[in-house]
Amino acid sequence: MAWTVADVWEAIAASQPERPALIQADRVISWAEFDARADALAAHFIAKGMGHQAKVAGYLYNGPEYLESYFAAFKGGFAPVNTNYRYGPEEVRYLFDNADAEAVVFHAGFTELLEKIRPQLPKVKAWVAVAEPGHAVPAWADDYDAIVAKVPAQRPVRAPWGRSGDDLLLLYTGGTTGMPKGVMWRQDDLFQVLGAGGNAAMGIPPATSIPELIERIHGPEHLRATMMTCAPLMHGTGQFSSFISLNGGGTVCVLPSRKFNAIELWNEVQRLKITNIVIVGLAFSTPMLEALDANPGSWDLSSVRSMSSSGSMWSYENKKGLLRHIPQAMIADSFGSSEAVGLGASASAAGAEAQTAAFMLGPNTAVFTEDGKRVEPGSGERGLVAVSGFLPMGYYKDEEKSAKTFKVMEGIRWSVPGDWAEVNTDGTLKLLGRGSVCINTGGEKVFPEEVEEALKRHDSVRDAVVVGVADPRFGERICAVVEPEADAQPTLAELSAFVQSQLAGYKAPRELVLVDSIGRAPNGKVDYKAIKERALAALGVPA
């Protein structure tokens, strides 16, 4: 069958209306309320004149509204679109324009930024604001709470064009110039690649029908997760993990605060009896472990049965430390990307912790040389990791980039996102990283050229190169190597603030190295490897 998410979630809501679907602090949204509120929002979009597969952008922090907006989009046959809330005005404008957004659901705290770019977004038919403390709904937007309170008489809401497994979800991810590109996932492919209601770790195969899926979720209670998604729902890790939980009739919880706090997390784990915790690598796991080490035995964590991470590697030491405090849990470390789910995975249990960057190849994964030859285990040969099976259609409105990532090899279509690896004799992967100079800081991808161009707009900067240097918490941090104008002495604080005035805060430099000359080649190119070595030496950081 061709799966559509709204059909699945509606069936789950009908079968367990009182079970919590979404929780944030003292807000508990039951499955029945989740379904009704999404119906109301879908009806609002249809009334605004939006057509089949019109794009609905979610410009939201973590909260029930995020997943309700997606449910509404699925119901109405629209395509939901994520928005990185850390983006600056030009990045947000580009994304909405590139995605052809016709509806934007946003937290009212973003009003000031949106007012700067609204005149440049004539395609948007519906602005829907979620009020929050200190930020009222602007006059030019509709009130989210007022909309979802008016449940339609005819339910479930279905647009005249109906629903299809071909309906899209767009997941925007960073591009080679820093501007994002939209990965087009068909709902059927996405539902399938996320397990189709099954659980490989528990030996539960994908469901073949909605009745079978409903029968399962009314089986053993341990099948339904109470998941704490620490990762942002605007990113694939948080979003797709939440879908997995909802597809199995579970509950998705998010933290009360918008800035991650490990003490708050552990308090919520104890209060809500969380079974699954979703994070992104060291940026989360390090403070989590520090809190447990500083407060041993302070929380009842007996409900936790798994912790999972994707999007950023985390260390053997972190895993071992967390399992010391939560010995019954399993740690799952997934290797993949927005355009390639299931490249590889590792599993850790107490006394059997996986090494950093050690992953087993997924069932549909292989490593190919650049000329399309498979890399043999133990050969020492390097290649690009590729995955087949259920894949995105490509990048929205970008055939050139789609052709570079989605390739046909051995007569099969593969997604090749650009990760280099060797295949060990036992079949595990030895990850080598991206072939480009992309910097991964706390799970966020930062492309040096974009930050360099921002730096070079500063009056004190003659030239600049940006590299990543190792960071014990975030994996990498941004280092600006700057050639100043004559007699200028720009400071890190000055340049960091200047970059943040143009780009997302996580793209601002955290280290600064001043040099007499960048030393570009006659063709204008720079040797990033050499520059990075210079930066590390200047900072006294080991290579």
TORLO-816091 format. One record per residue (C-alpha): residue in three letters; y, x, z. Coordinates in steps of 0.001 Angstrom, whole numbers, plus 500000, padded with zeros to 6 digits. Each point is the difference from the previous one (the first is absolute). Example, Ala and Ser with C-alpha at 12.3 -4.5 7.8 and 13.67 -1.06 7.14 Angstrom:
2
ALA495500512300507800SER503440501370499340
END
This chain:
543
MET500000500000500000ALA503652501015499584TRP501525500307503465THR503493498744500820VAL501363500922503415ALA501694496657500702ASP496763498066499416VAL498180502275502451TRP502667499873502712GLU500380496227499682ALA496256499547500471ILE500042502261503063ALA502952498066501463ALA498182496721499524SER496871501355501700GLN501723501533503048PRO503461498432500322GLU500617500949503630ARG498990503664499789PRO502982502399500014ALA500772501441496568LEU503149502005500805ILE501338501366503294GLN503187501905500826ALA500991500272503660ASP500026496408501353ARG499922498439496518VAL496563498652499125ILE499544498358496586SER496742498084499702TRP498102499853496721ALA501124496368499593GLU503641501006500502PHE499599503000497695ASP498763497673497267ALA502675497322500556ARG502931502411500162ALA498859501747496820ASP499711496602498265ALA503600499205500907LEU501258503315498681ALA497985499697496777ALA501476496527499419HIS503486501460500495PHE499414502643497319ILE498703497394497558ALA503042497794500681LYS502241502967499170GLY498613499975496471MET497747503019500244GLY497170500131497455HIS496475501336499818GLN499804503628501218ALA503673500176500951LYS500460502890502417VAL500578499445503741ALA501359503107501739GLY499382500407503711TYR502834502078501498LEU498769499710503571TYR498991501890503076ASN496552499347501465GLY499628496437501209PRO498324496684499201GLU502559499305497261TYR498650502866497917LEU496509498602499605GLU501245496391499848SER502184500957497020TYR497019501559498246PHE497846496940500727ALA502756497810498524ALA500138502164496882PHE496225499788499568LYS500098496206500449GLY502679499501497353GLY498512502324497403PHE502817502511500557ALA499665503793500300PRO501000501516503362VAL501857503323500003ASN500399502429502909THR503344501647500826ASN500414503168502038TYR502524499033502694ARG501036503651500288TYR501437500038496499GLY503718500350499344PRO502002497521497883GLU499301501600496623GLU496273500265500684VAL499796496338501042ARG502055498888496974TYR497754502013497683LEU496823498536501494PHE501158496360499827ASP501251500474496450ASN496918501893498839ALA497705497378501564ASP501976497094498464ALA500224498467503475GLU500933496308499996ALA499688499501503762VAL500848502337502869VAL498888499262503555PHE501890502315502350HIS500881500641503608ALA503646499089500551GLY500712503521501241PHE499878501091496345THR502878497661499056GLU502643502720499805LEU497892502143497667LEU499061497040497803GLU503614498864499657LYS500731503320498271ILE497392499430497292ARG499713496204499585PRO502428499889497043GLN497645502348498140LEU496963497750500527PRO500613496870497900LYS496265499240499684VAL499639499069503679LYS499838496217500404ALA499076499804503677TRP501393502049502887VAL498181499128503243ALA501149501610503246VAL498138500387503284ALA502553499817502813GLU499750502603502762PRO501985500906503120GLY503501501048498971HIS499471499006496367ALA500489496429498838VAL498918498596496649PRO502770500725497453ALA501666497074498202TRP498478501013496659ALA496395499840501264ASP497634497276501205ASP498690500048503577TYR496328501012500155ASP499274498138503231ALA501563496795498661ILE497902500240496829VAL496627500551501668ALA500658497200502498LYS500004497419497171VAL496303499739499206PRO499425498229496659ALA498248496631499995GLN497682501094497191ARG497877502921501067PRO498796502524499097VAL502888500841497709ARG498878500803496474ALA502380500572497121PRO499323498292496635TRP498640503279498614GLY497473500308502805ARG498502503243501292SER497979502700498292GLY498098503125500909ASP502275501662497432ASP503083499272502125LEU501619503229501140LEU501098501823503102LEU502460502818499352LEU499792502958502380TYR502956502313499469THR499442503676500679GLY502062503161499461GLY500469501321496467THR500330503535498674THR503795499734500056GLY500013498343503393MET500598496507498642PRO497062497689500754LYS497511498620497511GLY498113496732500365VAL496208500154500087MET498652496743498491TRP496971498687501883ARG498213496879498748GLN499118497853503017ASP496322499936499070ASP499832503814499687LEU501902500501503245PHE497830497535501937GLN496881501712498657VAL501133503565500699LEU500917498984503565GLY496419498893500593ALA500032496312499012GLY499389498981503594GLY497274502591500504ASN499925503071502219ALA498259503074498615ALA500049501811503364MET498128497086501588GLY497651499582497043ILE501460496626499016PRO500151499546496206PRO502904498317498164ALA500010496209500090THR499173498175496770SER501807496737500744ILE502514498440502358PRO497356497871501782GLU497955503162500664LEU503084501767501347ILE500830497064502311GLU496425499917501279ARG500248503701500859ILE503204499763501985HIS498429497335502184GLY497127502346500757PRO500090502832502558GLU503458500306501599HIS500062503776499434LEU500430499413496260ARG503539498696500515ALA502410502782500805THR503069499785502186MET501859502705498143MET503129501848501119THR501827501192496895CYS502281502787501201ALA500658501083496418PRO502797498219498121LEU498900496944498019MET502291501235497217HIS497476502783499280GLY496504499667498595THR498270501183503186GLY501467497303502236GLN500013497301497330PHE496474500454498670SER498527500475503483SER501599496713501031PHE498506498292496955ILE496550501270500983SER500389498486503459LEU501298496666498681ASN497320499842497306GLY497444500095502796GLY501720497303502042GLY501481502477502455THR503339500369501753VAL502747502402498933CYS502228501306502797VAL503129502137499628LEU501977501816502665PRO502992498270501616SER502330502929499259ARG501023501392496632LYS499775503614501070PHE496516501182500852ASN499417500513503707ALA496559501096501165ILE500418498543503511GLU500846496633498468LEU496965500263497730TRP497576500635502837ASN501577497181502038GLU499439497613497078VAL496456501250499418GLN499151499138503594ARG501877496667500017LEU498624498689496711LYS496544501630500226ILE500525501698496650THR496787500925498176ASN501413501966497023ILE503063502288499889VAL501595500981496678ILE502235503086499823VAL501189502653497562GLY498822503462501027LEU501721502395502342ALA503308498121500206PHE498202497371502066SER496930501731501407THR501898502879501643PRO502216497853502276MET497046497690500635LEU497950502917501314GLU502939501414501950ALA500447496663501775LEU496310499799500905ASP499905503602501233ALA503106499429502135ASN498674496710501431PRO496202500303500254GLY498235496778500893SER503201497918499928TRP498751497524497415ASP496832497998499458LEU499099500976496427SER496429498734500068SER500704497421497269VAL500796502659497380ARG497163500541497567SER501809501776497160MET503120501954499070SER500786500504496340SER502512502032498053SER500916500378496351GLY502848501587498080SER500307503204502030MET497412502423501341TRP499570500478503724SER498293502739501869TYR496604500550501528GLU501773500770503297ASN501755496615500037LYS496797498136499285LYS498081501870502667GLY502739499372502555LEU500231496259499312LEU496228499609500131ARG500010501726503382HIS502030497049501319ILE498332497280497878PRO496408501258499634GLN498560496723498707ALA502310499916496970MET499403501139496455ILE502794501762498125ALA500212499324496277ASP502173502264497884SER500530498671496471PHE501099502058497026GLY501694497980497295SER503294498845498587SER501817496906498787GLU498354500365496593ALA496622501307501184VAL498347498267502963GLY496775501558501262LEU500186503578498723GLY498273501283503109ALA499458499425503692SER498931501709503171ALA498672498517503224SER500206501493503477ALA498303499051503235ALA500047501654503402GLY498195503311499641ALA499946499753496193GLU503622500383498979ALA500749500620496321GLN501911503116499050THR503538499732498646ALA500079499117496264ALA496207499639499810PHE499111496856498057MET496861498563498485LEU500409498872496412GLY500190496229499635PRO497230498257498014ASN502225499754496911THR501679503385500389ALA499648503235498050VAL501949503217499498PHE500922501028496455THR501536503103498512GLU503145499483497932ASP497901499965496835GLY497832497135501328LYS496935501914501209ARG498389499048503322VAL500278502585502757GLU496554500868501316PRO499439500214503783GLY500161503554501304SER501371501395496722GLY503326501028501550GLU501686498404497005ARG503158498013500606GLY500733496601498553LEU501834496716500363VAL498525497227502129ALA499402496763498087VAL498724496552500891SER498557497242497802GLY498972496416500711PHE502644497486501062LEU503321501553498916PRO503622498970499496MET501134499015496523GLY502556502812499997TYR503648500434500915TYR502353497076499408LYS502033500496496828ASP498988503658499664GLU497321500630497395GLU500656503747499906LYS499325500562503705SER497094497568499879ALA498351502036497249LYS500356503190502049THR498345498513503097PHE497423497599498548LYS497669501870497662VAL496750499335498187MET497374502678500629GLU496270499731499299GLY500775496599498488ILE501271498669503356ARG503551499232501150TRP501098502124502965SER503048500262502236VAL501070503629500371PRO502981500112502388GLY500319503807499980ASP498119501274503055TRP498251503336499497ALA496724500798501727GLU496801502028499965VAL496581498424500557ASN497993501707502716THR496258500547499657ASP499272497019502269GLY502134497731497813THR503021499863502301LEU503503500575498692LYS502191502941500833LEU503463498594499406LEU502575502378498580GLY502965497629499720ARG502171498726497186GLY500601502255497054SER503695499145500132VAL502473501063502667CYS500014496547501571ILE500586500170503774ASN498079497651502319THR501896499452503236GLY498430497496502379GLY498301498221497112GLU503227499699497989LYS500095501750496634VAL503186501980499354PHE500716501515496619PRO502152503147500272GLU502119499453496884GLU501525496804501375VAL501045501626503289GLU501224503091498160GLU502293497906497838ALA501389498295503106LEU500639503335501699LYS501734501417496954ARG502613497247500143HIS501308501540503234ASP503170502061499535SER498515502952501909VAL496776500205497982ARG499766502046496819ASP496261499596499485ALA497062498710502006VAL496221499856499997VAL497914497860502344VAL496550500983501262GLY497594498720502638VAL499148502042503079ALA497158499230502388ASP500740497598502851PRO497518499382502849ARG500802496277500142PHE501088498906496518GLY497843502350497928GLU503054501389498210ARG503734499914500551ILE502823500428497510CYS501605503437499734ALA503148500482497919VAL500475503456498492VAL503691500069499151GLU502230502371498052PRO503461499177501392GLU503307500136498189ALA502015503139500656ASP500981500354503679ALA498402496652500880GLN497637499674502953PRO498513496501499919THR498016498953503073LEU496671498189500171ALA501601497018501771GLU502706499759497333LEU497587500150497058SER497435497712501626ALA502636497324500592PHE501250500415496417VAL496516499433498569GLN499445497008502283SER503173498415498617GLN498295499876496597LEU496246499846500614ALA497457498816502536GLY500232501808503333TYR496552501577499756LYS501167501861496870ALA502701501880501903PRO499332503700500776ARG498765500963503451GLU500316503736499345LEU502661502035498190VAL499789503472498503LEU503147501493498434VAL499474502548497201ASP502288502090497811SER498357498726496832ILE497284497489499136GLY498968502303497160ARG499294497517497236ALA498397501183496770PRO502090499980496802ASN498520496591499101GLY501274498554503273LYS496598499736501640VAL499187501251503470ASP496857501541501445TYR499274497571502828LYS497237502157501389ALA502302503004500301ILE502805497913501483LYS497620498530502558GLU498840503477500994ARG503645501038500477ALA500656496926502121LEU496963500534502207ALA500950503625500538ALA503562499072500928LEU498790497353502445GLY497345502285501463VAL497298497478499125PRO496553501267498924ALA499073499304496377
END
